[in-house]
Amino acid sequence: MNRINICIMALTYKIVTRKAKLKGEEKMLSYALATKQNVCALEETIALVEKISAISSGDVKSVLDTLSDVMARQLAAGRIVDLGDLGRFRLSARSKACEKADDFNRTMLHSPRTIYVPGKQIKQAAKRTSYMLYDAQRNSLAKNPATGDPSTGGSSQEGDPTSNPGGGN
């Protein structure tokens, strides 16, 4: 199988501060929040697959359309859809709670959620992901005071404690 060499960009984030209840006490806590990312549109994905395979763009589009239909039918039938290295999809039931099981009725059910569990290749890509702090005030990537370079999280950088939040997990 051909592999395309993709330029790995860092996941950009910003620091937000919000109220949170911690042990019954309201505190202001700061944490990382991913910034909006660019979208790789379907047409771009089709073009990339076409470039690294022997399949035409029309065939790729046809396969993706068919896969979407097959997945929808299988999920609606309550089945787990396993797509190998891409991962698995399943629906999850949700509902309102009641005190007695006899009081439960179908009107208490919410729309199901789609649960996605990534496959091995995608999990590995997530492990290799680095972080870049986005400076919303300047509308740019924040500069590391020690190097003057944008902050990346592949390894901790002196002078930028946010360059690797969470210890790289």
N, C-alpha and C positions, 0 to 999 in steps of 0.2 A: 504494500500500500504506500503510495506517495504521501509524503508529509510536506506541508507548506511551511516555510520558515517565516513566522509572523513576528513582527517587531512587538515585543512585549512592553506596553506602557504601564506606568504605575497607576494604581487606583488613587484618585484624588479625594481628599477629605477636608472638612473644615471642623473647627472646634466650636461647639455650641454649648451654651450654659442654660440649663432649665431647672425648674423646681422639681424636686423628687422627695417622696416620703421615705425616710430611712429610719427604721426602728421607731415608728410613730412620730418622728420629728421631721419637719419640712426643712430641706436644705437646698441650696443651689449647687448643682453638680455640673461639671464640664466633661464632655466626652466627644469622641470623634463621630462624625456623621458623613457618610459618603456623599460627594457632590454629584450633581446630575452628569451623566456620561453621554457621549455621542452614541448614536444608534448605528449599528451595522445593518442597513436596510436589507430586506429580502433580496433585492436585485443585486446588491453587492455580495451577499453570501453566495448567491447562485453563480455569479461571475468568478468568485474565488474557487468554488468547487469545480467549476468548468475548467479553470486553468490547471488544476492539479490532477484532474482525472481525464478519462477518455470519454466522458459523458457530455453531451451538448447541454446548453443552458435550458433548452425546452424540456429535455429529459429530466434535468435536475428539478426544475419547477414542477413537472408532472409528479415526480417521486415525492417531493415535499407536500404537494396538495393531497396526494393519495395517503401519505403518512398521517397528515392532519385528520383526514376523514376516518382512517382506521383507528387512530388513537381515540378520537372522540367516541366512536362506537364501542370500543373495548372498555374505556373508562366508564361510560354510561352503563355498561353491563356489569360493573363492579370488579373488573379485572385490573391487575397491575400490568402496565406496559413496560417491558424491559427492552431498552434500545442499546444494549451492550455498553461500549465505552462512553456513550452519550449519557446514560443513566436510566433511571426508572421513574415512572409517573404513576400516581394512584390518586383516587379521590378519597377524601376524608369526610366523614359525617360529623355534623355539628348540630347542637340543639340548645334550647333553653332548658334550664333545670327545673325539676319539680321534686317535692318532698317524698311522694310515694310513686312507685313504678306504675301503679294502676291509674294514676292521674295523667300519665303521659299520653299525648296524642300527636298525630302527624303535623298539626299546625305549629307545633313547637320546634320542628326541624328548620334549620337554616339552609341556605344553598351550600352545597359541598365545596370544599376547597381542593385545589389541585396541589398535591404534594410532589415535589421533585427531589430525588436523591441523585446527586451527580455520580457518574461513573469514575473509574480509576484515572483516566486521562484528564478529566476536568478537575478532579481533586488535586492531582499533581500540579496543574496549572495554577490553582488557587494557592498552593503552598509556595510557589515561585513568585507570587505577586508581591510587589513592593508598594509602598505608600508615598504620596506626595501631598504635602500640606498646601491647600489652596488658600490664598489671601484674598478674601472677598472684598476688602476695602480697596485693594489695588487691582482687583480683577485679574490676578496672575498667580503663578505658583510662588510660594514663599521662598525666600532665599535663606540658606543656612548661614548664620552669622560667622561660622568658622571658615567656610570655604567660599561663600558667595554663590554657590550652586543651588539649584532647586533641591528641596529636601526630598530624599528618597529613603525608603525604609528597608532596603535590602540588608543593611547593617546599621547599627546605631551610630549616629554622627555626633561628635562632640559639639556642644553648643546648641543642639536642636533636640530636646527631649521628646518631641513629637514625631521624630523621623521613623520610629519603629514602635508604634503603640501596641500594647499588649504583648510585647516580647516576641513579635513575629509569628504569633499563632494564627 
